Amino acid sequence: MIDVKQFLFDLPKKANPDALEGLSTLFHFDVSGAGQFTVKLDNGKLEVSEGLSGEATCKVTTSAESFSKLISGDLNPMMAMMTGKLKINNPGEMLKYAKMFGLM
């Protein structure tokens, strides 16, 4: 199983800085079994911290098992949402950044 915390904290190293330039958003990840995390993108600078801070543009709620399966491609994101394994309060925002963050 993929380590959710490590995956999120590795995002700044994986994301293409050129693709993030001029973009700003704030994500909250509430992952049962792994913790709560804030992913902040501010004018191209990506930071990840433990806990939920700030006003999230998008909040993602899931379990560590489901998150791991989503990342590895073993769980379809749409099916996960329809079955309640994944809750996203602003799917449009998630779609905008999912590929940049390596979530798709």
Phi and psi restraints in degrees (range 20) as a CNS / XPLOR table:
assign (resid 1 and name C) (resid 2 and name N)
       (resid 2 and name CA) (resid 2 and name C) 1.0 -70.7 20.0 2
assign (resid 2 and name N) (resid 2 and name CA)
       (resid 2 and name C) (resid 3 and name N) 1.0 135.8 20.0 2
assign (resid 2 and name C) (resid 3 and name N)
       (resid 3 and name CA) (resid 3 and name C) 1.0 -76.1 20.0 2
assign (resid 3 and name N) (resid 3 and name CA)
       (resid 3 and name C) (resid 4 and name N) 1.0 109.3 20.0 2
assign (resid 3 and name C) (resid 4 and name N)
       (resid 4 and name CA) (resid 4 and name C) 1.0 -60.3 20.0 2
assign (resid 4 and name N) (resid 4 and name CA)
       (resid 4 and name C) (resid 5 and name N) 1.0 -47.0 20.0 2
assign (resid 4 and name C) (resid 5 and name N)
       (resid 5 and name CA) (resid 5 and name C) 1.0 -58.8 20.0 2
assign (resid 5 and name N) (resid 5 and name CA)
       (resid 5 and name C) (resid 6 and name N) 1.0 -47.0 20.0 2
assign (resid 5 and name C) (resid 6 and name N)
       (resid 6 and name CA) (resid 6 and name C) 1.0 -64.2 20.0 2
assign (resid 6 and name N) (resid 6 and name CA)
       (resid 6 and name C) (resid 7 and name N) 1.0 -41.1 20.0 2
assign (resid 6 and name C) (resid 7 and name N)
       (resid 7 and name CA) (resid 7 and name C) 1.0 -58.2 20.0 2
assign (resid 7 and name N) (resid 7 and name CA)
       (resid 7 and name C) (resid 8 and name N) 1.0 -47.7 20.0 2
assign (resid 7 and name C) (resid 8 and name N)
       (resid 8 and name CA) (resid 8 and name C) 1.0 -66.2 20.0 2
assign (resid 8 and name N) (resid 8 and name CA)
       (resid 8 and name C) (resid 9 and name N) 1.0 -42.4 20.0 2
assign (resid 8 and name C) (resid 9 and name N)
       (resid 9 and name CA) (resid 9 and name C) 1.0 -70.4 20.0 2
assign (resid 9 and name N) (resid 9 and name CA)
       (resid 9 and name C) (resid 10 and name N) 1.0 -17.4 20.0 2
assign (resid 9 and name C) (resid 10 and name N)
       (resid 10 and name CA) (resid 10 and name C) 1.0 -86.1 20.0 2
assign (resid 10 and name N) (resid 10 and name CA)
       (resid 10 and name C) (resid 11 and name N) 1.0 -9.7 20.0 2
assign (resid 10 and name C) (resid 11 and name N)
       (resid 11 and name CA) (resid 11 and name C) 1.0 -52.5 20.0 2
assign (resid 11 and name N) (resid 11 and name CA)
       (resid 11 and name C) (resid 12 and name N) 1.0 -45.5 20.0 2
assign (resid 11 and name C) (resid 12 and name N)
       (resid 12 and name CA) (resid 12 and name C) 1.0 -59.3 20.0 2
assign (resid 12 and name N) (resid 12 and name CA)
       (resid 12 and name C) (resid 13 and name N) 1.0 -30.5 20.0 2
assign (resid 12 and name C) (resid 13 and name N)
       (resid 13 and name CA) (resid 13 and name C) 1.0 -77.9 20.0 2
assign (resid 13 and name N) (resid 13 and name CA)
       (resid 13 and name C) (resid 14 and name N) 1.0 -29.4 20.0 2
assign (resid 13 and name C) (resid 14 and name N)
       (resid 14 and name CA) (resid 14 and name C) 1.0 -86.4 20.0 2
assign (resid 14 and name N) (resid 14 and name CA)
       (resid 14 and name C) (resid 15 and name N) 1.0 -33.5 20.0 2
assign (resid 14 and name C) (resid 15 and name N)
       (resid 15 and name CA) (resid 15 and name C) 1.0 -70.6 20.0 2
assign (resid 15 and name N) (resid 15 and name CA)
       (resid 15 and name C) (resid 16 and name N) 1.0 142.3 20.0 2
assign (resid 15 and name C) (resid 16 and name N)
       (resid 16 and name CA) (resid 16 and name C) 1.0 -79.0 20.0 2
assign (resid 16 and name N) (resid 16 and name CA)
       (resid 16 and name C) (resid 17 and name N) 1.0 113.1 20.0 2
assign (resid 16 and name C) (resid 17 and name N)
       (resid 17 and name CA) (resid 17 and name C) 1.0 -56.7 20.0 2
assign (resid 17 and name N) (resid 17 and name CA)
       (resid 17 and name C) (resid 18 and name N) 1.0 -35.0 20.0 2
assign (resid 17 and name C) (resid 18 and name N)
       (resid 18 and name CA) (resid 18 and name C) 1.0 -64.9 20.0 2
assign (resid 18 and name N) (resid 18 and name CA)
       (resid 18 and name C) (resid 19 and name N) 1.0 -37.7 20.0 2
assign (resid 18 and name C) (resid 19 and name N)
       (resid 19 and name CA) (resid 19 and name C) 1.0 -70.5 20.0 2
assign (resid 19 and name N) (resid 19 and name CA)
       (resid 19 and name C) (resid 20 and name N) 1.0 -25.6 20.0 2
assign (resid 19 and name C) (resid 20 and name N)
       (resid 20 and name CA) (resid 20 and name C) 1.0 -92.1 20.0 2
assign (resid 20 and name N) (resid 20 and name CA)
       (resid 20 and name C) (resid 21 and name N) 1.0 -11.5 20.0 2
assign (resid 20 and name C) (resid 21 and name N)
       (resid 21 and name CA) (resid 21 and name C) 1.0 -54.5 20.0 2
assign (resid 21 and name N) (resid 21 and name CA)
       (resid 21 and name C) (resid 22 and name N) 1.0 128.4 20.0 2
assign (resid 21 and name C) (resid 22 and name N)
       (resid 22 and name CA) (resid 22 and name C) 1.0 81.2 20.0 2
assign (resid 22 and name N) (resid 22 and name CA)
       (resid 22 and name C) (resid 23 and name N) 1.0 -0.6 20.0 2
assign (resid 22 and name C) (resid 23 and name N)
       (resid 23 and name CA) (resid 23 and name C) 1.0 -99.5 20.0 2
assign (resid 23 and name N) (resid 23 and name CA)
       (resid 23 and name C) (resid 24 and name N) 1.0 147.1 20.0 2
assign (resid 23 and name C) (resid 24 and name N)
       (resid 24 and name CA) (resid 24 and name C) 1.0 -143.0 20.0 2
assign (resid 24 and name N) (resid 24 and name CA)
       (resid 24 and name C) (resid 25 and name N) 1.0 136.5 20.0 2
assign (resid 24 and name C) (resid 25 and name N)
       (resid 25 and name CA) (resid 25 and name C) 1.0 -164.9 20.0 2
assign (resid 25 and name N) (resid 25 and name CA)
       (resid 25 and name C) (resid 26 and name N) 1.0 170.4 20.0 2
assign (resid 25 and name C) (resid 26 and name N)
       (resid 26 and name CA) (resid 26 and name C) 1.0 -142.2 20.0 2
assign (resid 26 and name N) (resid 26 and name CA)
       (resid 26 and name C) (resid 27 and name N) 1.0 121.6 20.0 2
assign (resid 26 and name C) (resid 27 and name N)
       (resid 27 and name CA) (resid 27 and name C) 1.0 -111.1 20.0 2
assign (resid 27 and name N) (resid 27 and name CA)
       (resid 27 and name C) (resid 28 and name N) 1.0 142.3 20.0 2
assign (resid 27 and name C) (resid 28 and name N)
       (resid 28 and name CA) (resid 28 and name C) 1.0 -112.2 20.0 2
assign (resid 28 and name N) (resid 28 and name CA)
       (resid 28 and name C) (resid 29 and name N) 1.0 128.8 20.0 2
assign (resid 28 and name C) (resid 29 and name N)
       (resid 29 and name CA) (resid 29 and name C) 1.0 -113.0 20.0 2
assign (resid 29 and name N) (resid 29 and name CA)
       (resid 29 and name C) (resid 30 and name N) 1.0 117.2 20.0 2
assign (resid 29 and name C) (resid 30 and name N)
       (resid 30 and name CA) (resid 30 and name C) 1.0 -110.9 20.0 2
assign (resid 30 and name N) (resid 30 and name CA)
       (resid 30 and name C) (resid 31 and name N) 1.0 98.3 20.0 2
assign (resid 30 and name C) (resid 31 and name N)
       (resid 31 and name CA) (resid 31 and name C) 1.0 -114.7 20.0 2
assign (resid 31 and name N) (resid 31 and name CA)
       (resid 31 and name C) (resid 32 and name N) 1.0 105.1 20.0 2
assign (resid 31 and name C) (resid 32 and name N)
       (resid 32 and name CA) (resid 32 and name C) 1.0 -63.4 20.0 2
assign (resid 32 and name N) (resid 32 and name CA)
       (resid 32 and name C) (resid 33 and name N) 1.0 133.5 20.0 2
assign (resid 32 and name C) (resid 33 and name N)
       (resid 33 and name CA) (resid 33 and name C) 1.0 91.2 20.0 2
assign (resid 33 and name N) (resid 33 and name CA)
       (resid 33 and name C) (resid 34 and name N) 1.0 -6.9 20.0 2
assign (resid 33 and name C) (resid 34 and name N)
       (resid 34 and name CA) (resid 34 and name C) 1.0 -132.7 20.0 2
assign (resid 34 and name N) (resid 34 and name CA)
       (resid 34 and name C) (resid 35 and name N) 1.0 -30.8 20.0 2
assign (resid 34 and name C) (resid 35 and name N)
       (resid 35 and name CA) (resid 35 and name C) 1.0 124.6 20.0 2
assign (resid 35 and name N) (resid 35 and name CA)
       (resid 35 and name C) (resid 36 and name N) 1.0 -170.0 20.0 2
assign (resid 35 and name C) (resid 36 and name N)
       (resid 36 and name CA) (resid 36 and name C) 1.0 -117.4 20.0 2
assign (resid 36 and name N) (resid 36 and name CA)
       (resid 36 and name C) (resid 37 and name N) 1.0 138.7 20.0 2
assign (resid 36 and name C) (resid 37 and name N)
       (resid 37 and name CA) (resid 37 and name C) 1.0 -140.1 20.0 2
assign (resid 37 and name N) (resid 37 and name CA)
       (resid 37 and name C) (resid 38 and name N) 1.0 148.5 20.0 2
assign (resid 37 and name C) (resid 38 and name N)
       (resid 38 and name CA) (resid 38 and name C) 1.0 -114.4 20.0 2
assign (resid 38 and name N) (resid 38 and name CA)
       (resid 38 and name C) (resid 39 and name N) 1.0 128.8 20.0 2
assign (resid 38 and name C) (resid 39 and name N)
       (resid 39 and name CA) (resid 39 and name C) 1.0 -114.1 20.0 2
assign (resid 39 and name N) (resid 39 and name CA)
       (resid 39 and name C) (resid 40 and name N) 1.0 113.2 20.0 2
assign (resid 39 and name C) (resid 40 and name N)
       (resid 40 and name CA) (resid 40 and name C) 1.0 -113.0 20.0 2
assign (resid 40 and name N) (resid 40 and name CA)
       (resid 40 and name C) (resid 41 and name N) 1.0 126.0 20.0 2
assign (resid 40 and name C) (resid 41 and name N)
       (resid 41 and name CA) (resid 41 and name C) 1.0 -115.9 20.0 2
assign (resid 41 and name N) (resid 41 and name CA)
       (resid 41 and name C) (resid 42 and name N) 1.0 116.5 20.0 2
assign (resid 41 and name C) (resid 42 and name N)
       (resid 42 and name CA) (resid 42 and name C) 1.0 -129.2 20.0 2
assign (resid 42 and name N) (resid 42 and name CA)
       (resid 42 and name C) (resid 43 and name N) 1.0 105.9 20.0 2
assign (resid 42 and name C) (resid 43 and name N)
       (resid 43 and name CA) (resid 43 and name C) 1.0 49.8 20.0 2
assign (resid 43 and name N) (resid 43 and name CA)
       (resid 43 and name C) (resid 44 and name N) 1.0 48.0 20.0 2
assign (resid 43 and name C) (resid 44 and name N)
       (resid 44 and name CA) (resid 44 and name C) 1.0 90.3 20.0 2
assign (resid 44 and name N) (resid 44 and name CA)
       (resid 44 and name C) (resid 45 and name N) 1.0 -10.0 20.0 2
assign (resid 44 and name C) (resid 45 and name N)
       (resid 45 and name CA) (resid 45 and name C) 1.0 -97.9 20.0 2
assign (resid 45 and name N) (resid 45 and name CA)
       (resid 45 and name C) (resid 46 and name N) 1.0 119.5 20.0 2
assign (resid 45 and name C) (resid 46 and name N)
       (resid 46 and name CA) (resid 46 and name C) 1.0 -102.4 20.0 2
assign (resid 46 and name N) (resid 46 and name CA)
       (resid 46 and name C) (resid 47 and name N) 1.0 126.1 20.0 2
assign (resid 46 and name C) (resid 47 and name N)
       (resid 47 and name CA) (resid 47 and name C) 1.0 -130.6 20.0 2
assign (resid 47 and name N) (resid 47 and name CA)
       (resid 47 and name C) (resid 48 and name N) 1.0 143.9 20.0 2
assign (resid 47 and name C) (resid 48 and name N)
       (resid 48 and name CA) (resid 48 and name C) 1.0 -124.5 20.0 2
assign (resid 48 and name N) (resid 48 and name CA)
       (resid 48 and name C) (resid 49 and name N) 1.0 135.4 20.0 2
assign (resid 48 and name C) (resid 49 and name N)
       (resid 49 and name CA) (resid 49 and name C) 1.0 -140.3 20.0 2
assign (resid 49 and name N) (resid 49 and name CA)
       (resid 49 and name C) (resid 50 and name N) 1.0 157.0 20.0 2
assign (resid 49 and name C) (resid 50 and name N)
       (resid 50 and name CA) (resid 50 and name C) 1.0 -79.6 20.0 2
assign (resid 50 and name N) (resid 50 and name CA)
       (resid 50 and name C) (resid 51 and name N) 1.0 147.5 20.0 2
assign (resid 50 and name C) (resid 51 and name N)
       (resid 51 and name CA) (resid 51 and name C) 1.0 90.1 20.0 2
assign (resid 51 and name N) (resid 51 and name CA)
       (resid 51 and name C) (resid 52 and name N) 1.0 168.1 20.0 2
assign (resid 51 and name C) (resid 52 and name N)
       (resid 52 and name CA) (resid 52 and name C) 1.0 -105.7 20.0 2
assign (resid 52 and name N) (resid 52 and name CA)
       (resid 52 and name C) (resid 53 and name N) 1.0 119.1 20.0 2
assign (resid 52 and name C) (resid 53 and name N)
       (resid 53 and name CA) (resid 53 and name C) 1.0 -134.0 20.0 2
assign (resid 53 and name N) (resid 53 and name CA)
       (resid 53 and name C) (resid 54 and name N) 1.0 147.7 20.0 2
assign (resid 53 and name C) (resid 54 and name N)
       (resid 54 and name CA) (resid 54 and name C) 1.0 80.5 20.0 2
assign (resid 54 and name N) (resid 54 and name CA)
       (resid 54 and name C) (resid 55 and name N) 1.0 -179.6 20.0 2
assign (resid 54 and name C) (resid 55 and name N)
       (resid 55 and name CA) (resid 55 and name C) 1.0 -97.2 20.0 2
assign (resid 55 and name N) (resid 55 and name CA)
       (resid 55 and name C) (resid 56 and name N) 1.0 109.5 20.0 2
assign (resid 55 and name C) (resid 56 and name N)
       (resid 56 and name CA) (resid 56 and name C) 1.0 -72.0 20.0 2
assign (resid 56 and name N) (resid 56 and name CA)
       (resid 56 and name C) (resid 57 and name N) 1.0 137.2 20.0 2
assign (resid 56 and name C) (resid 57 and name N)
       (resid 57 and name CA) (resid 57 and name C) 1.0 -78.4 20.0 2
assign (resid 57 and name N) (resid 57 and name CA)
       (resid 57 and name C) (resid 58 and name N) 1.0 -30.1 20.0 2
assign (resid 57 and name C) (resid 58 and name N)
       (resid 58 and name CA) (resid 58 and name C) 1.0 -146.9 20.0 2
assign (resid 58 and name N) (resid 58 and name CA)
       (resid 58 and name C) (resid 59 and name N) 1.0 131.9 20.0 2
assign (resid 58 and name C) (resid 59 and name N)
       (resid 59 and name CA) (resid 59 and name C) 1.0 -116.8 20.0 2
assign (resid 59 and name N) (resid 59 and name CA)
       (resid 59 and name C) (resid 60 and name N) 1.0 130.5 20.0 2
assign (resid 59 and name C) (resid 60 and name N)
       (resid 60 and name CA) (resid 60 and name C) 1.0 -114.7 20.0 2
assign (resid 60 and name N) (resid 60 and name CA)
       (resid 60 and name C) (resid 61 and name N) 1.0 126.7 20.0 2
assign (resid 60 and name C) (resid 61 and name N)
       (resid 61 and name CA) (resid 61 and name C) 1.0 -124.6 20.0 2
assign (resid 61 and name N) (resid 61 and name CA)
       (resid 61 and name C) (resid 62 and name N) 1.0 126.6 20.0 2
assign (resid 61 and name C) (resid 62 and name N)
       (resid 62 and name CA) (resid 62 and name C) 1.0 -163.9 20.0 2
assign (resid 62 and name N) (resid 62 and name CA)
       (resid 62 and name C) (resid 63 and name N) 1.0 -177.2 20.0 2
assign (resid 62 and name C) (resid 63 and name N)
       (resid 63 and name CA) (resid 63 and name C) 1.0 -101.2 20.0 2
assign (resid 63 and name N) (resid 63 and name CA)
       (resid 63 and name C) (resid 64 and name N) 1.0 161.4 20.0 2
assign (resid 63 and name C) (resid 64 and name N)
       (resid 64 and name CA) (resid 64 and name C) 1.0 -61.0 20.0 2
assign (resid 64 and name N) (resid 64 and name CA)
       (resid 64 and name C) (resid 65 and name N) 1.0 -38.7 20.0 2
assign (resid 64 and name C) (resid 65 and name N)
       (resid 65 and name CA) (resid 65 and name C) 1.0 -63.2 20.0 2
assign (resid 65 and name N) (resid 65 and name CA)
       (resid 65 and name C) (resid 66 and name N) 1.0 -47.4 20.0 2
assign (resid 65 and name C) (resid 66 and name N)
       (resid 66 and name CA) (resid 66 and name C) 1.0 -66.2 20.0 2
assign (resid 66 and name N) (resid 66 and name CA)
       (resid 66 and name C) (resid 67 and name N) 1.0 -41.2 20.0 2
assign (resid 66 and name C) (resid 67 and name N)
       (resid 67 and name CA) (resid 67 and name C) 1.0 -60.1 20.0 2
assign (resid 67 and name N) (resid 67 and name CA)
       (resid 67 and name C) (resid 68 and name N) 1.0 -45.1 20.0 2
assign (resid 67 and name C) (resid 68 and name N)
       (resid 68 and name CA) (resid 68 and name C) 1.0 -61.0 20.0 2
assign (resid 68 and name N) (resid 68 and name CA)
       (resid 68 and name C) (resid 69 and name N) 1.0 -43.0 20.0 2
assign (resid 68 and name C) (resid 69 and name N)
       (resid 69 and name CA) (resid 69 and name C) 1.0 -67.1 20.0 2
assign (resid 69 and name N) (resid 69 and name CA)
       (resid 69 and name C) (resid 70 and name N) 1.0 -36.1 20.0 2
assign (resid 69 and name C) (resid 70 and name N)
       (resid 70 and name CA) (resid 70 and name C) 1.0 -62.5 20.0 2
assign (resid 70 and name N) (resid 70 and name CA)
       (resid 70 and name C) (resid 71 and name N) 1.0 -46.9 20.0 2
assign (resid 70 and name C) (resid 71 and name N)
       (resid 71 and name CA) (resid 71 and name C) 1.0 -64.6 20.0 2
assign (resid 71 and name N) (resid 71 and name CA)
       (resid 71 and name C) (resid 72 and name N) 1.0 -39.6 20.0 2
assign (resid 71 and name C) (resid 72 and name N)
       (resid 72 and name CA) (resid 72 and name C) 1.0 -80.9 20.0 2
assign (resid 72 and name N) (resid 72 and name CA)
       (resid 72 and name C) (resid 73 and name N) 1.0 -7.3 20.0 2
assign (resid 72 and name C) (resid 73 and name N)
       (resid 73 and name CA) (resid 73 and name C) 1.0 87.5 20.0 2
assign (resid 73 and name N) (resid 73 and name CA)
       (resid 73 and name C) (resid 74 and name N) 1.0 8.0 20.0 2
assign (resid 73 and name C) (resid 74 and name N)
       (resid 74 and name CA) (resid 74 and name C) 1.0 -86.9 20.0 2
assign (resid 74 and name N) (resid 74 and name CA)
       (resid 74 and name C) (resid 75 and name N) 1.0 -4.7 20.0 2
assign (resid 74 and name C) (resid 75 and name N)
       (resid 75 and name CA) (resid 75 and name C) 1.0 -136.6 20.0 2
assign (resid 75 and name N) (resid 75 and name CA)
       (resid 75 and name C) (resid 76 and name N) 1.0 125.4 20.0 2
assign (resid 75 and name C) (resid 76 and name N)
       (resid 76 and name CA) (resid 76 and name C) 1.0 -73.0 20.0 2
assign (resid 76 and name N) (resid 76 and name CA)
       (resid 76 and name C) (resid 77 and name N) 1.0 125.5 20.0 2
assign (resid 76 and name C) (resid 77 and name N)
       (resid 77 and name CA) (resid 77 and name C) 1.0 -57.5 20.0 2
assign (resid 77 and name N) (resid 77 and name CA)
       (resid 77 and name C) (resid 78 and name N) 1.0 -40.3 20.0 2
assign (resid 77 and name C) (resid 78 and name N)
       (resid 78 and name CA) (resid 78 and name C) 1.0 -66.6 20.0 2
assign (resid 78 and name N) (resid 78 and name CA)
       (resid 78 and name C) (resid 79 and name N) 1.0 -42.2 20.0 2
assign (resid 78 and name C) (resid 79 and name N)
       (resid 79 and name CA) (resid 79 and name C) 1.0 -65.3 20.0 2
assign (resid 79 and name N) (resid 79 and name CA)
       (resid 79 and name C) (resid 80 and name N) 1.0 -38.5 20.0 2
assign (resid 79 and name C) (resid 80 and name N)
       (resid 80 and name CA) (resid 80 and name C) 1.0 -62.5 20.0 2
assign (resid 80 and name N) (resid 80 and name CA)
       (resid 80 and name C) (resid 81 and name N) 1.0 -39.7 20.0 2
assign (resid 80 and name C) (resid 81 and name N)
       (resid 81 and name CA) (resid 81 and name C) 1.0 -68.8 20.0 2
assign (resid 81 and name N) (resid 81 and name CA)
       (resid 81 and name C) (resid 82 and name N) 1.0 -42.1 20.0 2
assign (resid 81 and name C) (resid 82 and name N)
       (resid 82 and name CA) (resid 82 and name C) 1.0 -67.3 20.0 2
assign (resid 82 and name N) (resid 82 and name CA)
       (resid 82 and name C) (resid 83 and name N) 1.0 -28.9 20.0 2
assign (resid 82 and name C) (resid 83 and name N)
       (resid 83 and name CA) (resid 83 and name C) 1.0 -95.1 20.0 2
assign (resid 83 and name N) (resid 83 and name CA)
       (resid 83 and name C) (resid 84 and name N) 1.0 1.4 20.0 2
assign (resid 83 and name C) (resid 84 and name N)
       (resid 84 and name CA) (resid 84 and name C) 1.0 82.6 20.0 2
assign (resid 84 and name N) (resid 84 and name CA)
       (resid 84 and name C) (resid 85 and name N) 1.0 5.8 20.0 2
assign (resid 84 and name C) (resid 85 and name N)
       (resid 85 and name CA) (resid 85 and name C) 1.0 -77.5 20.0 2
assign (resid 85 and name N) (resid 85 and name CA)
       (resid 85 and name C) (resid 86 and name N) 1.0 -16.3 20.0 2
assign (resid 85 and name C) (resid 86 and name N)
       (resid 86 and name CA) (resid 86 and name C) 1.0 -140.4 20.0 2
assign (resid 86 and name N) (resid 86 and name CA)
       (resid 86 and name C) (resid 87 and name N) 1.0 126.4 20.0 2
assign (resid 86 and name C) (resid 87 and name N)
       (resid 87 and name CA) (resid 87 and name C) 1.0 -120.7 20.0 2
assign (resid 87 and name N) (resid 87 and name CA)
       (resid 87 and name C) (resid 88 and name N) 1.0 128.1 20.0 2
assign (resid 87 and name C) (resid 88 and name N)
       (resid 88 and name CA) (resid 88 and name C) 1.0 -130.6 20.0 2
assign (resid 88 and name N) (resid 88 and name CA)
       (resid 88 and name C) (resid 89 and name N) 1.0 119.2 20.0 2
assign (resid 88 and name C) (resid 89 and name N)
       (resid 89 and name CA) (resid 89 and name C) 1.0 -78.7 20.0 2
assign (resid 89 and name N) (resid 89 and name CA)
       (resid 89 and name C) (resid 90 and name N) 1.0 -13.5 20.0 2
assign (resid 89 and name C) (resid 90 and name N)
       (resid 90 and name CA) (resid 90 and name C) 1.0 -142.7 20.0 2
assign (resid 90 and name N) (resid 90 and name CA)
       (resid 90 and name C) (resid 91 and name N) 1.0 76.4 20.0 2
assign (resid 90 and name C) (resid 91 and name N)
       (resid 91 and name CA) (resid 91 and name C) 1.0 -57.5 20.0 2
assign (resid 91 and name N) (resid 91 and name CA)
       (resid 91 and name C) (resid 92 and name N) 1.0 -32.9 20.0 2
assign (resid 91 and name C) (resid 92 and name N)
       (resid 92 and name CA) (resid 92 and name C) 1.0 -60.8 20.0 2
assign (resid 92 and name N) (resid 92 and name CA)
       (resid 92 and name C) (resid 93 and name N) 1.0 -41.9 20.0 2
assign (resid 92 and name C) (resid 93 and name N)
       (resid 93 and name CA) (resid 93 and name C) 1.0 -66.7 20.0 2
assign (resid 93 and name N) (resid 93 and name CA)
       (resid 93 and name C) (resid 94 and name N) 1.0 -40.4 20.0 2
assign (resid 93 and name C) (resid 94 and name N)
       (resid 94 and name CA) (resid 94 and name C) 1.0 -63.6 20.0 2
assign (resid 94 and name N) (resid 94 and name CA)
       (resid 94 and name C) (resid 95 and name N) 1.0 -43.6 20.0 2
assign (resid 94 and name C) (resid 95 and name N)
       (resid 95 and name CA) (resid 95 and name C) 1.0 -61.6 20.0 2
assign (resid 95 and name N) (resid 95 and name CA)
       (resid 95 and name C) (resid 96 and name N) 1.0 -36.5 20.0 2
assign (resid 95 and name C) (resid 96 and name N)
       (resid 96 and name CA) (resid 96 and name C) 1.0 -61.3 20.0 2
assign (resid 96 and name N) (resid 96 and name CA)
       (resid 96 and name C) (resid 97 and name N) 1.0 -36.3 20.0 2
assign (resid 96 and name C) (resid 97 and name N)
       (resid 97 and name CA) (resid 97 and name C) 1.0 -109.7 20.0 2
assign (resid 97 and name N) (resid 97 and name CA)
       (resid 97 and name C) (resid 98 and name N) 1.0 -11.6 20.0 2
assign (resid 97 and name C) (resid 98 and name N)
       (resid 98 and name CA) (resid 98 and name C) 1.0 -55.4 20.0 2
assign (resid 98 and name N) (resid 98 and name CA)
       (resid 98 and name C) (resid 99 and name N) 1.0 -44.2 20.0 2
assign (resid 98 and name C) (resid 99 and name N)
       (resid 99 and name CA) (resid 99 and name C) 1.0 -68.8 20.0 2
assign (resid 99 and name N) (resid 99 and name CA)
       (resid 99 and name C) (resid 100 and name N) 1.0 -41.1 20.0 2
assign (resid 99 and name C) (resid 100 and name N)
       (resid 100 and name CA) (resid 100 and name C) 1.0 -62.6 20.0 2
assign (resid 100 and name N) (resid 100 and name CA)
       (resid 100 and name C) (resid 101 and name N) 1.0 -33.9 20.0 2
assign (resid 100 and name C) (resid 101 and name N)
       (resid 101 and name CA) (resid 101 and name C) 1.0 -86.8 20.0 2
assign (resid 101 and name N) (resid 101 and name CA)
       (resid 101 and name C) (resid 102 and name N) 1.0 -3.7 20.0 2
assign (resid 101 and name C) (resid 102 and name N)
       (resid 102 and name CA) (resid 102 and name C) 1.0 77.1 20.0 2
assign (resid 102 and name N) (resid 102 and name CA)
       (resid 102 and name C) (resid 103 and name N) 1.0 22.7 20.0 2
assign (resid 102 and name C) (resid 103 and name N)
       (resid 103 and name CA) (resid 103 and name C) 1.0 -89.1 20.0 2
assign (resid 103 and name N) (resid 103 and name CA)
       (resid 103 and name C) (resid 104 and name N) 1.0 -8.0 20.0 2
